[in-house]
C-alpha cells in the first residue's frame, strides 16, 4: 500500500508544544504539521473524535498557532495601523470583541486569515491580540512589522499555549471551573482562572460548534488541559478531526482553500470587508476587492457533495459540460454527514446550488453537486451585542 | 496449507494453491486510520506485480493497494462496500480486498514471510 499525497513537513527538527508529553500519555499518533510534531489522532480515531466534538466536547491542542500582540499608545493608533493591512473595521471593534479578518497583499490576495481581539480590559487598551496560522507566522510577523508606523509595535507571544475546547457541552464544562459563561457570546473574549492559571478565553473556534480557545502560559497549559480532560464530557481530539470538522463547517484551511492568489471575495469571505472600509478603501488590494464586490468575482468557493462513497481529494478537477471550470481545494469524508464532502473554486456562473458537475482525478470521473456552505450548520452561541 | 506473504508496502497475500487473497496489513490499517471507502478492482482484470489495483480511503488519506504478485482478479470482497470499517476491525481476515489467480508463483519468493515482515515493521517505528 502506498500513501497518496503527503502531510506537510520537512527534514528539519520538529518543534513540540507544551502539551506534547500529555499527548504521548494519551496515546496520540503524531504527524509533522507546520514545523511542529502534532497529534493527528488518539486511539479512538478520527471518526469518533469528530462525532464526540459534535455531541459533547473535545479538547484540541492548537499551540502551534501563532499568538502575537500589536501594541500602540491607544486603541485608535493600534487599530489604524492594523487597518492598513486588513479590510476589517478594527477601529470600531468593541472591548472584548474578536474579529476574523485577512492580511492582504497589494494584489488583494490573502497572506493569512487571522483572529484579532481587542482586550476586554480598559487598562490594556491599545493592545490587539492576534492569532495567526502556524505555517504563516514567519511571513505575517515581518509583514506586519514593516507596515507599522512609529509608536506601534508587533511582538510574538511565544511562551503561550493555545487550547481549543469545542462542542455543545464546552460551555457547561468550562463554567464549572470559571463560572457562568452565558454572557460571553460568540466572537467575544475575556479572562478567567482555570486550574489556578490566568487564561485568556475567546468564544470561537474552527469546528462550527460552540466553543472556546484558551490562551495560557506554556507552563500552566498542561494543568489546564488535565482538569478539562478530567471532565466526563471531554475527550481529546487531533488535527484529523479538526480538519473534518472545519471542512463540514465550510471554514477555509490556509494553503488549501485560500492563499496569496485568492481574494476574500472569491473565497466567499466578502463579509470581512467592513462597510466603512468599502466606502473608504485604504486597504491592500482595495481596487481588485471593491471591483469584485461590485461586479462579482470570476470564480467562487463552493461546497461540493460527491455522489457515492468515494471521497474526492484536493487537486481533483471540476468539470462542467466537458470543460474544466475549477479545482477541489479540500475534500474528504464528512463523519457528521456520513458521506464524502469537498469544497473548491468554480467559475462564478457555476457557483449555483444544484449545479451538477464532475470531479476528475487520476482519470476517474464522478458526479457531484454544488451546494452552499457550510455543509453542516453552525451552532454558535450568538448574542446581540 | 495456506501461507501468507507480505510486501514492503504493507499488503499481504494469503496463498492457497494458485489463488491469493490480498489485503492490507494490520499495521497499514492502523497507519491509515478509519477506513471509509474501498475502491475495488474489476473482476477479470489482469494486474502486474506492483500495479495499483485498489484504493483504501480513510478519513485522513488515500492508500493505493499494489498487487503483491501478478495475476487475474477473480473475486472482490463486496461486503466492504457496506462496511468499509471491516478493514480496520479485521484487516487480515474479513477485511480482505480481492482474490487473484496467481500467474507466476515464483514472484512470491520475493515477498517477506510473517517473521520477516514483523522485523520490517519493527524497524519502521
Interface residues (C-beta under 8 A of the other chain):
Chain A: X1 X2 X3 X4 X5 X40 X41 X45 X46 X47 X50 X240 X244 X309 X310 X311 X313 X332 X333 X335 X340
Chain B: X9 X10 X11 X24 X28 X32 X33 X34 X36 X37 X39 X52 X55 X56 X57 X58 X59 X60 X61 X62 X63 X64 X65 X66 X81 X84 X88
